[in-house]
Protein backbone atom coordinates (compact mmCIF):
# COMPACT_ATOMS: atom_id res chain seq x y z
CA UNK A 1 0.00 0.00 0.00
CA UNK A 2 1.41 3.37 -1.03
CA UNK A 3 1.55 6.32 1.37
CA UNK A 4 -0.65 9.26 0.42
CA UNK A 5 -0.24 11.32 3.60
CA UNK A 6 2.88 12.68 5.34
CA UNK A 7 5.94 10.43 5.63
CA UNK A 8 8.52 11.39 8.24
CA UNK A 9 12.01 10.21 7.25
CA UNK A 10 14.63 10.35 10.01
CA UNK A 11 17.95 8.54 10.31
CA UNK A 12 17.27 7.99 14.00
CA UNK A 13 14.09 7.64 16.03
CA UNK A 14 13.42 6.81 19.69
CA UNK A 15 14.31 4.73 21.63
CA UNK A 16 17.60 5.95 20.10
CA UNK A 17 18.41 9.03 22.19
CA UNK A 18 19.16 12.48 20.81
CA UNK A 19 17.62 15.90 20.33
CA UNK A 20 16.64 15.45 16.68
CA UNK A 21 14.89 12.12 17.15
CA UNK A 22 13.02 13.40 20.19
CA UNK A 23 11.81 16.40 18.18
CA UNK A 24 10.66 14.09 15.36
CA UNK A 25 8.80 11.77 17.72
CA UNK A 26 7.06 14.71 19.41
CA UNK A 27 6.05 16.14 16.03
CA UNK A 28 4.68 12.76 14.93
CA UNK A 29 2.67 12.43 18.14
CA UNK A 30 1.19 15.88 17.73
CA UNK A 31 0.25 15.19 14.11
CA UNK A 32 -1.48 11.97 15.10
CA UNK A 33 -3.42 13.81 17.80
CA UNK A 34 -4.53 16.30 15.13
CA UNK A 35 -5.72 13.38 12.93
CA UNK A 36 -3.05 13.95 10.27
CA UNK A 37 -2.22 10.80 8.29
CA UNK A 38 1.43 10.20 9.20
CA UNK A 39 3.99 7.39 9.02
CA UNK A 40 7.67 7.09 9.97
CA UNK A 41 10.56 5.31 8.27
CA UNK A 42 13.89 5.16 10.06
CA UNK A 43 16.89 2.97 10.87
CA UNK A 44 16.82 -0.02 13.20
CA UNK A 45 19.64 1.44 15.31
CA UNK A 46 18.66 1.20 18.95
CA UNK A 47 15.50 -0.80 18.17
CA UNK A 48 14.19 -3.98 16.54
CA UNK A 49 13.95 -4.12 12.76
CA UNK A 50 10.48 -4.34 11.23
CA UNK A 51 7.11 -2.60 11.16
CA UNK A 52 5.27 -1.73 14.34
CA UNK A 53 2.49 0.61 15.42
CA UNK A 54 3.96 2.85 18.11
CA UNK A 55 1.62 5.20 19.96
CA UNK A 56 -0.86 4.87 17.14
CA UNK A 57 1.68 5.58 14.36
CA UNK A 58 3.07 3.06 11.87
CA UNK A 59 6.88 3.01 12.21
CA UNK A 60 9.10 1.08 9.79
CA UNK A 61 12.65 0.36 10.93
CA UNK A 62 15.00 -0.78 8.16
CA UNK A 63 18.31 -2.63 8.36
CA UNK A 64 21.11 -0.15 9.00
CA UNK A 65 24.73 0.19 10.03
CA UNK A 66 26.37 3.14 11.72
CA UNK A 67 29.69 4.61 10.70
CA UNK A 68 31.08 8.02 11.56
CA UNK A 69 27.92 8.94 13.51
CA UNK A 70 25.88 8.31 10.37
CA UNK A 71 23.10 5.76 9.88
CA UNK A 72 23.36 4.00 6.53
CA UNK A 73 19.86 2.65 5.83
CA UNK A 74 20.67 0.30 2.99
CA UNK A 75 17.16 -0.49 1.72
CA UNK A 76 15.65 2.97 2.16
CA UNK A 77 15.77 3.83 -1.56
CA UNK A 78 13.91 0.68 -2.62
CA UNK A 79 11.43 1.10 0.24
CA UNK A 80 10.63 4.66 -0.92
CA UNK A 81 10.21 3.48 -4.52
CA UNK A 82 7.70 0.85 -3.41
CA UNK A 83 5.80 2.81 -0.76
CA UNK A 84 5.56 6.42 -1.93
CA UNK A 85 3.56 8.07 -4.71
CA UNK A 86 3.25 11.54 -6.20
CA UNK A 87 0.64 12.23 -3.52
CA UNK A 88 3.10 11.52 -0.68
CA UNK A 89 4.57 14.48 1.18
CA UNK A 90 7.99 13.50 2.56
CA UNK A 91 9.26 15.39 5.59
CA UNK A 92 13.00 14.68 5.69
CA UNK A 93 14.79 15.40 8.96
CA UNK A 94 18.46 16.14 8.31
CA UNK A 95 21.26 15.84 10.82
CA UNK A 96 23.46 13.37 8.94
CA UNK A 97 24.41 12.49 5.38
CA UNK A 98 23.15 9.52 3.26
CA UNK A 99 19.42 9.87 4.00
CA UNK A 100 19.09 13.18 2.07
CA UNK A 101 20.75 11.66 -0.99
CA UNK A 102 18.38 8.68 -0.97
CA UNK A 103 15.26 10.84 -0.61
CA UNK A 104 16.44 13.20 -3.37
CA UNK A 105 17.03 10.32 -5.79
CA UNK A 106 13.69 8.68 -5.01
CA UNK A 107 11.90 12.01 -5.47
CA UNK A 108 13.32 12.28 -9.00
CA UNK A 109 11.80 8.92 -9.88
CA UNK A 110 8.46 9.02 -8.04
CA UNK A 111 8.03 12.82 -8.28
CA UNK A 112 6.90 13.29 -4.69
CA UNK A 113 7.50 16.62 -2.95
CA UNK A 114 9.86 16.66 -0.03
CA UNK A 115 10.51 19.09 2.81
CA UNK A 116 14.04 19.33 4.21
CA UNK A 117 14.15 20.06 7.93
CA UNK A 118 17.67 21.11 8.96
CA UNK A 119 17.88 20.47 12.69
CA UNK A 120 21.43 21.83 12.76
CA UNK A 121 24.20 22.90 10.45
CA UNK A 122 26.24 19.75 9.84
CA UNK A 123 29.64 19.99 11.53
CA UNK A 124 32.68 17.66 11.28
CA UNK A 125 32.50 14.69 13.65
CA UNK A 126 34.05 11.26 13.68
CA UNK A 127 35.93 9.49 10.92
CA UNK A 128 33.96 11.08 8.08
CA UNK A 129 34.19 14.65 9.30
CA UNK A 130 37.00 15.62 6.93
CA UNK A 131 34.76 14.90 3.93
CA UNK A 132 31.98 17.21 5.11
CA UNK A 133 32.91 20.35 3.10
CA UNK A 134 33.01 18.33 -0.13
CA UNK A 135 29.74 16.61 0.77
CA UNK A 136 27.99 19.93 1.37
CA UNK A 137 29.20 21.35 -1.92
CA UNK A 138 28.46 18.34 -4.13
CA UNK A 139 25.38 16.81 -2.50
CA UNK A 140 23.62 18.61 0.33
CA UNK A 141 23.40 21.89 -1.60
CA UNK A 142 21.67 20.11 -4.48
CA UNK A 143 19.16 18.50 -2.12
CA UNK A 144 18.45 21.80 -0.37
CA UNK A 145 17.86 23.59 -3.67
CA UNK A 146 15.51 20.88 -5.01
CA UNK A 147 13.35 20.63 -1.88
CA UNK A 148 9.83 22.02 -2.01
CA UNK A 149 10.43 23.73 1.35
CA UNK A 150 13.46 24.11 3.60
CA UNK A 151 12.92 24.46 7.35
CA UNK A 152 15.58 25.92 9.66
CA UNK A 153 15.43 26.69 13.37
CA UNK A 154 16.67 30.28 13.57
CA UNK A 155 17.31 33.40 11.50
CA UNK A 156 21.09 33.03 11.52
CA UNK A 157 20.82 29.59 9.96
CA UNK A 158 18.30 30.93 7.45
CA UNK A 159 20.76 33.59 6.31
CA UNK A 160 23.56 31.01 6.09
CA UNK A 161 21.48 28.66 3.94
CA UNK A 162 20.49 31.53 1.67
CA UNK A 163 24.11 32.61 1.27
CA UNK A 164 25.83 29.21 1.07
CA UNK A 165 23.32 27.32 -1.05
CA UNK A 166 21.61 30.18 -2.91
CA UNK A 167 18.25 29.06 -1.60
CA UNK A 168 15.86 32.00 -1.42
CA UNK A 169 12.30 30.82 -1.84
CA UNK A 170 10.31 28.74 0.63
CA UNK A 171 13.05 28.94 3.25
CA UNK A 172 11.17 29.00 6.53
CA UNK A 173 12.12 29.46 10.19
CA UNK A 174 9.99 27.05 12.21
CA UNK A 175 10.52 25.94 15.78
CA UNK A 176 10.63 22.51 17.31
CA UNK A 177 8.09 22.20 20.09
CA UNK A 178 8.27 21.42 23.79
CA UNK A 179 6.19 18.56 25.13
CA UNK A 180 3.51 19.55 27.63
CA UNK A 181 4.99 17.16 30.21
CA UNK A 182 7.88 19.56 30.84
CA UNK A 183 5.55 22.40 31.81
CA UNK A 184 4.15 20.15 34.55
CA UNK A 185 7.42 19.12 36.22
CA UNK A 186 7.58 19.94 39.92
CA UNK A 187 11.02 21.15 40.89
CA UNK A 188 12.65 20.35 44.22
CA UNK A 189 16.37 21.14 43.73
CA UNK A 190 18.91 19.90 46.23
CA UNK A 191 20.00 22.47 48.83
CA UNK A 192 23.32 20.99 49.98
CA UNK A 193 25.31 22.01 46.92
CA UNK A 194 24.70 23.77 43.60
CA UNK A 195 24.26 20.94 41.08
CA UNK A 196 24.73 21.91 37.46
CA UNK A 197 23.24 19.77 34.69
CA UNK A 198 24.36 19.19 31.11
CA UNK A 199 22.20 17.13 28.73
CA UNK A 200 23.38 16.32 25.21
CA UNK A 201 25.89 14.57 23.02
CA UNK A 202 29.46 14.61 24.29
CA UNK A 203 30.82 16.01 21.03
CA UNK A 204 33.35 18.75 20.21
CA UNK A 205 30.87 21.54 19.48
CA UNK A 206 29.32 21.17 22.93
CA UNK A 207 32.52 22.77 24.33
CA UNK A 208 32.59 20.58 27.44
CA UNK A 209 36.35 20.75 28.14
CA UNK A 210 35.93 24.48 28.82
CA UNK A 211 33.03 23.76 31.15
CA UNK A 212 35.17 21.33 33.14
CA UNK A 213 38.07 23.79 33.19
CA UNK A 214 35.67 26.48 34.38
CA UNK A 215 34.60 24.31 37.32
CA UNK A 216 38.28 24.10 38.29
CA UNK A 217 38.50 27.89 38.72
CA UNK A 218 35.07 28.94 40.00
CA UNK A 219 34.76 30.17 43.56
CA UNK A 220 32.67 27.91 45.73
CA UNK A 221 31.69 24.28 45.57
CA UNK A 222 29.71 22.91 42.63
CA UNK A 223 28.69 19.55 41.24
CA UNK A 224 28.11 18.69 37.59
CA UNK A 225 25.89 15.93 36.21
CA UNK A 226 26.68 15.07 32.57
CA UNK A 227 23.83 13.19 30.88
CA UNK A 228 24.69 11.86 27.42
CA UNK A 229 27.41 10.03 25.55
CA UNK A 230 29.63 10.56 22.55
CA UNK A 231 33.08 10.53 21.05
CA UNK A 232 34.52 12.97 23.60
CA UNK A 233 33.62 11.00 26.71
CA UNK A 234 36.98 9.32 27.27
CA UNK A 235 38.88 12.59 26.90
CA UNK A 236 36.48 14.37 29.23
CA UNK A 237 36.81 11.65 31.87
CA UNK A 238 40.59 12.03 31.64
CA UNK A 239 40.31 15.79 32.07
CA UNK A 240 38.06 15.41 35.12
CA UNK A 241 40.57 13.02 36.65
CA UNK A 242 43.49 15.35 35.88
CA UNK A 243 41.67 18.30 37.46
CA UNK A 244 40.68 16.16 40.46
CA UNK A 245 36.98 17.07 40.29
CA UNK A 246 35.16 14.34 42.23
CA UNK A 247 31.81 16.14 41.97
CA UNK A 248 31.60 15.63 38.19
CA UNK A 249 29.51 12.56 37.32
CA UNK A 250 29.03 10.92 33.91
CA UNK A 251 25.61 9.27 33.69
CA UNK A 252 25.68 8.15 30.04
CA UNK A 253 22.54 8.01 27.93
CA UNK A 254 19.28 8.11 29.86
CA UNK A 255 15.62 7.92 28.89
CA UNK A 256 13.52 11.07 28.79
CA UNK A 257 11.74 10.04 31.99
CA UNK A 258 15.09 9.63 33.74
CA UNK A 259 16.23 13.03 32.45
CA UNK A 260 13.08 14.63 33.88
CA UNK A 261 14.33 13.61 37.35
CA UNK A 262 17.48 15.68 36.79
CA UNK A 263 15.39 18.65 35.60
CA UNK A 264 13.50 18.34 38.87
CA UNK A 265 16.44 18.06 41.26
CA UNK A 266 19.41 19.93 39.74
CA UNK A 267 20.02 23.62 40.42
CA UNK A 268 20.58 24.88 36.86
CA UNK A 269 21.12 23.71 33.29
CA UNK A 270 24.41 24.75 31.70
CA UNK A 271 24.93 24.75 27.91
CA UNK A 272 28.49 25.78 26.98
CA UNK A 273 28.03 25.04 23.24
CA UNK A 274 30.11 26.70 20.54
CA UNK A 275 27.01 26.65 18.32
CA UNK A 276 23.46 25.41 18.82
CA UNK A 277 20.65 25.77 16.28
CA UNK A 278 17.98 25.83 18.95
CA UNK A 279 18.62 23.42 21.79
CA UNK A 280 15.58 21.37 22.77
CA UNK A 281 17.01 20.79 26.27
CA UNK A 282 17.21 24.56 26.73
CA UNK A 283 13.50 24.90 25.96
CA UNK A 284 12.65 21.94 28.18
CA UNK A 285 14.52 23.50 31.11
CA UNK A 286 12.78 26.84 30.56
CA UNK A 287 9.42 25.06 30.47
CA UNK A 288 9.99 23.44 33.88
CA UNK A 289 11.25 26.69 35.43
CA UNK A 290 14.84 25.48 35.73
CA UNK A 291 17.47 28.27 35.63
CA UNK A 292 19.59 28.16 32.49
CA UNK A 293 23.20 29.24 31.91
CA UNK A 294 23.82 29.20 28.13
CA UNK A 295 26.35 30.63 25.72
CA UNK A 296 25.40 33.38 23.33
CA UNK A 297 26.06 30.89 20.51
CA UNK A 298 22.61 29.35 20.82
CA UNK A 299 20.32 30.25 17.94
CA UNK A 300 17.70 31.44 20.43
CA UNK A 301 19.98 33.89 22.24
CA UNK A 302 18.14 36.97 20.96
CA UNK A 303 14.71 35.55 21.78
CA UNK A 304 15.57 34.44 25.32
CA UNK A 305 17.71 37.36 26.48
CA UNK A 306 16.66 38.33 30.00
CA UNK A 307 15.20 34.88 30.65
CA UNK A 308 18.49 32.97 30.94
CA UNK A 309 22.06 33.80 31.96
CA UNK A 310 23.88 34.34 28.65
CA UNK A 311 27.65 33.85 28.67
CA UNK A 312 30.66 33.76 26.38
CA UNK A 313 31.85 30.23 25.41
CA UNK A 314 35.25 30.73 27.06
CA UNK A 315 36.54 29.19 30.27
CA UNK A 316 36.31 32.52 32.07
CA UNK A 317 32.94 33.32 30.53
CA UNK A 318 31.47 30.02 31.72
CA UNK A 319 33.00 30.45 35.17
CA UNK A 320 31.58 33.97 35.42
CA UNK A 321 28.12 32.72 34.49
CA UNK A 322 28.21 30.01 37.14
CA UNK A 323 29.36 32.48 39.79
CA UNK A 324 26.69 34.99 38.71
CA UNK A 325 24.04 32.31 39.16
CA UNK A 326 25.38 31.34 42.58
CA UNK A 327 25.22 34.98 43.70
CA UNK A 328 21.56 35.47 42.72
CA UNK A 329 18.95 35.86 45.41
CA UNK A 330 15.87 33.65 45.53
CA UNK A 331 13.70 36.47 44.22
CA UNK A 332 16.11 37.11 41.33
CA UNK A 333 16.09 33.43 40.39
CA UNK A 334 12.29 33.33 40.56
CA UNK A 335 12.03 36.36 38.29
CA UNK A 336 14.43 34.77 35.81
CA UNK A 337 12.62 31.44 35.61
CA UNK A 338 9.20 33.09 35.41
CA UNK A 339 10.37 35.02 32.33
CA UNK A 340 11.81 31.81 30.87
CA UNK A 341 8.58 29.92 31.49
CA UNK A 342 6.59 32.65 29.75
CA UNK A 343 8.88 32.56 26.71
CA UNK A 344 8.86 28.74 26.63
CA UNK A 345 5.09 28.79 26.18
CA UNK A 346 5.68 30.28 22.72
CA UNK A 347 7.50 27.05 21.84
CA UNK A 348 4.96 24.58 23.24
CA UNK A 349 3.57 22.14 20.70
CA UNK A 350 0.15 23.71 21.22
CA UNK A 351 1.64 26.96 19.91
CA UNK A 352 3.55 25.58 16.91
CA UNK A 353 1.81 22.45 15.60
CA UNK A 354 -0.72 24.32 13.45
CA UNK A 355 2.10 25.89 11.46
CA UNK A 356 3.28 22.40 10.45
CA UNK A 357 -0.22 21.24 9.54
CA UNK A 358 -0.79 24.35 7.44
CA UNK A 359 2.53 23.78 5.68
CA UNK A 360 1.62 20.19 4.78
CA UNK A 361 -1.71 21.36 3.37
CA UNK A 362 -0.03 23.92 1.14
CA UNK A 363 2.70 21.53 -0.04
CA UNK A 364 0.15 18.81 -0.83
CA UNK A 365 -2.11 21.25 -2.67
CA UNK A 366 0.19 23.38 -4.78
CA UNK A 367 3.69 24.86 -4.82
CA UNK A 368 4.30 27.66 -2.35
CA UNK A 369 4.74 31.09 -3.83
CA UNK A 370 8.21 32.61 -3.83
CA UNK A 371 8.88 34.22 -0.45
CA UNK A 372 12.24 35.66 -1.54
N, C-alpha and C positions, 0 to 999 in steps of 0.2 A: 504494500500500500504506500503510495507516494504522499509526501507531506505537503499540505496546502496552506498551513498556518505559518507560525514563526518557529524557526529552528535555531536554537542556541548552540553554537560551536565553540567549545573551550578546550584547550589542551589539558587542563586539570579541572577537577570538580570534586567537591567534598564526597567522601571523608578525607581526601587529600587536603592538607592545610595550607592556607595562604590567602592573602588579601583579595586577589583577583577571583579565585574560585568561590570565596565566600560572597563576594559581590554578585557573581553570576547566580549562585543558588538563591540568594535573597530576591534578585530580580525575577527569576523563574517562579518562585513562590508567590510573589505579588501578582504576576501575570495570571497565574492559575486562579488566584482569589478573585481576579477581575474577569474571569471566564474567557481569557484569551487562549486560543488553541496554541499550545507551545510544547515542543519536545527538546531534548538535549542529546547531543552526541559528543563524546569525550574519550579520553584514554582510560585504560584499566589500571593506571598507576594508583596504588593506594586502595584499590577495590577489586571486586570480582568481575571478570569479563562476562559480558552478556547483556541482555535486555531486562530491565526491571522497572516497575512503577514505583517511584519514590515520592512520597508526599503528594500523590495524585498526578505525578508527571512521569511520562515515559522517558527513561534515561537509557541510552545505548552506550556501553563501554566497549571499545574496540582494543584489540591486541596492540600493545605499545612497548617501546623500550625508551629509556631515558639516557641521554648523553649530553654532557655540557649544559645541564639544567634545562634541557629541551625534551619534550615528549614527541617521539616519532611514532605517529599513529599510522601504521603501514597500510591498512585497508580503508582509510578514510575516503580517498578519492573514489574508489569503486562503490563504497557505501553511498556517497553523495550522488553518484551517477544513477544508482538504482532507486534511491528514496526521494530525491527532490524532483520538482517540476518547475515550470516557469512561474507557477503561482506561489512557490515557496519564497518566503522572505528569510534570508539567512543573516543572523546576527552573530558576527564573528568577533570573539573577544581575543585581543592580541596582547601577549606579554612575552611571546617566544616566537622563534622562526618555525618553519615547516608547515604549520597549520594554515597560515595565510596563503602560501603558495598553492596548496591543495585546493582550497576554496576558490581561489582565483581561476585555476585551471578548470575546475568543474563548472564554474559560472559561465565560462566561455562556451562550453558544450551544451549545458542545459538551458542557459540564458536566464537563470534566476538572478534576482537583485540581492546584493549583499551589503550589509552595514559593517563597517570596521569600527570597533570600539577599542581605542588605544588606552589601556589602563595605566600605561607609563611609557616614557620614552625608553626604548631598549638601550641598555648599557652593557659594556663588556663584562662577562662573568664566565668563569670556568674555562674549559679547554678550547671552546669555540669562540671566545670573546674577541680574539684578534681578527676574526673574519667579519666582525659586525659592520664596520664601515663599508666594506665591499657589498655585503648583503643588503644594507639599506639602499645603496646606490642602484644595484642591479635588480633587486626584487621587491623590497618593501615599498619603495616609492611607486613602482608600477601598480601594486595592489591598492595603495592608498588612492592613487589617481583614478583607478577604474571603479572604485566603490561608489554605490549610489549615495551613501552618506558616510561621513567620518565623524566619529564622536571622540572628543577629548575631554579632560577633566578640569582644565583651567585655561585662562586666557593666555598665559605665557606659552603653554604647549600649543595652543591654537596658532599663535603667531609663528612659532617655530615650524609647525607643519606647513603653514602657508609659505614660509620663506624657503624651507629646505626641499619641499616636494612640489611646490608650485600648485598647491591645491587651494582654490579659492572658494568654489561654490559648495554648498551643503556641508560646510565644516562647522559643526555645532559643539558648544560647550554644554555638557549635561553631567549632572552629578550622580555618583553612586548614592544609594540610600542607606539609612541607618535603621536597623530592625527595631521595632517597638519594644522588644524585651530590654534593651539597654536603657530606655527611659524609665524603666520600672525597677532598676537595681537599687537596693537599699545599701548605702555605704556605712561601714563601721570600721574606719581605718585604725590600725594599731597605734597606740600612744607611746609605746616604749622608745621607739626610734623612728626616724623618717625613712620610710621604705619607698624607694623609687622603683618604677616598673617600666620595662621595655618589652614591647610585643612586636615581633616581626622576624624577617629572615636575617640571619647573621651573615650578611654580605657586605662587600666593601663600601657601597654607597650609603649604608646605614651609619657609617662613621663611628662605630662602637669603640675602637681603640682610644679615640679622644675622650669619649665618655668615661672610660675606665681611668685614663690618665687624669681626668678632671676630679674624679673621686679621690685620687691620691693627694690632691692639693686643696680640696675644700676644707673650710673650717667647720668643725663639728663632726658628729658621727652619723653616717648614713649607711643604709643597706640598699642593694640593687638586686632585683629579681629580673633575670633575662629569660623571657619565654620565646622560644623559637629555635631553629637550627639552621645550619648552612655551612658554606665552605670556609668561613672564617672562625668557626668555633674553636678548633684546636689552637690557633694562634691567640685567640682571646683568652682561653684558659691559661695559656702560658704567660700572658701578660698579667693576668690577675695573680698568678702565683709569684711572678717576679716582683710585683708591687706589694705583695703580702696583704691582700684585701680579703679577709675571711668572710666579710659580709656580702660578697657578690656570689650569687647562686645561679647556676645554669639549670633550667628546668626542662629544656628540650621542647619538642612540639607537644602542645596540649589541645584538647578539644575546646570548642567555643564555650561550653558550659564550665569547664575548668578555668578558662581565662576569665570568665565573669567573676569568679571568686577573687581573683587578683584585683580586678576593677573595684571590688567591694572593700578589700582590706588594705590595699597599698595607699600610700600618702599622695603620690602624684605620678603621672605618666611622663616619661622623658623621651623625646624623639630627637636625636642628634643628627639626623640625616643630612647628607650633602645635597640631595635633591629628593623630592617627594611630590608626585603628581597631585595627590589629594591626601591620602593617608586615612584609610577606613578606621584604624585603631584610634586616631586622633578624634574623629567624629564620635566613635563609640564612647570614649572617655568623656567628651563634652556632654554627651547625652545622659550619662549617669552621674553628672556633677563631680567628676574627678578632676582636680587641678592638672593642668597640662603645661609642661616646659618643652617648647619646640623651637627648632631653628627657623630662621626666616626663609630657608630654602623650600619650605613646604609651599605647594601651589595655592594653598588657602590662606597664606599669611595676611594678605590684604583684607580678606573677608572676616578674619577672626581676631584682628588686632584689638586689644583691650579686653579680650576674653580668655587669652592664654598668655603665658610668659614667653615672649619671643626673644631668641638669643642668636648670637653668631655661632657658626659651627666650628669654633676653635676650642682648644682645651680651656683657655681662660674664659671664653664666652660661656661655655657650658657650666664651668665652675661658678661663674657669677650668677647665672640663672638659678642654679641650685641654692646658692646662698641667699639670693633674693627671695626665693620661695620660703626658705626656712625662717626668714626674718619677718614674714607677713603675719599680721594679727588674724585672729579668727574672723573678725568682721571683714577684713580685706579679702581673705580667701573666699568667704561666702559671697561677696560681691562679684569676685572673679568667676566663680563657678555658676552663679546665677546668669551672668551675661553669656557664658559659654552654653548653658542649657538652652537659653532663648535662641541663640544662633543655630544650635544643633537641630532645633525643630524645623528649620528651613530645609534640612537635609534628611528629614524622616521620609520613609517610603510613602507615607500618606501624602507628602508634599510633592514628591517627584514622579510617582509612578504614572500619572496621567500624561506626562510629557512623552514617556516611552510609548504608551498606547497610541497617542496621537501620531507619533512618528511612524509607527508600523502601519497605521491606516493610510497615511499619505504615501509611503513607499509602495504599499500594495496597490494603491489606486492609480497613481500616476507619478512621473518624475517630479521631484521638488523643483521649484523655480530657483534660479541663480540668486544666492544671497550675497555674492561678492566676497 
